[in-house]
Amino acid sequence: MNMKEGNDRLHKSERRNDEPRQYRISVNGHLNARWSAWFDDMTITRESDGTTILQGPVADQAALHGLLQKVRDLGLALISVTRIQHD
């Protein structure tokens, strides 16, 4: 691999790292869709088992921690946090 190929590969990976990653956050209890704006416009899906799924792009780790703090502040029980891989 020559220097140009290495630099091209580096720039491509940097672009991928700059893109928001998709996350799926599962909590116990049902949230009304009106909470979507407070959770940075994530999609809110109420499941039949009494849980709620928050899903959408998260800019970086700081934004993810902010979302998790909001879950805590509402007193919701956190079930899982999953990064969704896209090919």
C-alpha positions in Angstrom: 0.0 0.0 0.0 1.4 3.4 -0.9 1.0 6.6 1.0 -2.0 7.9 -1.0 -3.9 4.6 -0.4 -3.2 4.8 3.3 -4.3 8.4 3.5 -7.5 7.6 1.5 -8.3 4.7 3.8 -7.7 6.9 6.9 -10.0 9.7 5.6 -12.7 7.2 4.8 -12.6 5.8 8.4 -12.5 9.3 9.8 -15.7 10.1 8.0 -17.4 7.0 9.3 -16.4 7.9 12.8 -17.9 11.4 12.4 -21.3 10.0 11.5 -23.8 9.5 14.3 -24.2 6.0 15.4 -27.6 4.4 15.8 -28.6 3.2 19.3 -31.5 1.3 20.7 -32.2 2.0 24.4 -34.8 -0.2 26.2 -36.4 0.9 29.4 -39.1 -0.5 31.7 -42.4 1.3 31.5 -44.2 3.2 28.7 -43.3 6.6 27.6 -45.7 8.8 25.6 -44.5 9.9 22.1 -44.4 13.5 23.4 -41.1 12.7 25.1 -39.4 12.3 21.7 -38.2 15.9 21.6 -36.7 15.6 25.1 -34.8 12.5 24.0 -33.2 14.3 21.1 -36.0 13.3 18.6 -35.4 9.6 19.0 -38.1 7.3 17.8 -40.2 6.0 20.8 -41.9 2.6 20.4 -44.1 1.2 23.2 -43.8 -2.5 23.3 -46.7 -4.9 24.4 -44.5 -6.2 27.3 -44.6 -2.9 29.1 -41.2 -1.6 27.8 -40.3 1.4 25.7 -37.7 1.4 22.9 -35.8 4.7 22.2 -34.0 4.4 18.9 -32.1 6.8 16.7 -28.8 8.5 15.9 -26.5 9.6 18.7 -23.8 12.0 17.8 -21.1 10.8 20.3 -20.4 9.3 23.7 -21.3 12.6 25.5 -24.7 12.6 23.8 -25.2 9.0 24.7 -24.4 9.7 28.4 -26.8 12.7 28.2 -29.6 10.4 27.1 -28.9 7.9 29.8 -29.0 10.7 32.4 -32.5 11.6 31.1 -33.6 8.0 31.6 -32.2 8.2 35.1 -33.8 11.6 35.8 -37.2 10.1 34.8 -36.7 7.3 37.2 -37.0 4.7 34.4 -35.3 1.3 34.8 -32.7 0.9 32.1 -33.0 -2.6 30.5 -30.4 -2.4 27.7 -28.3 -0.1 25.5 -27.4 -1.5 22.1 -25.4 0.1 19.3 -27.0 -0.9 16.0 -24.5 -1.9 13.3 -25.3 -0.9 9.8 -23.5 -2.3 6.8 
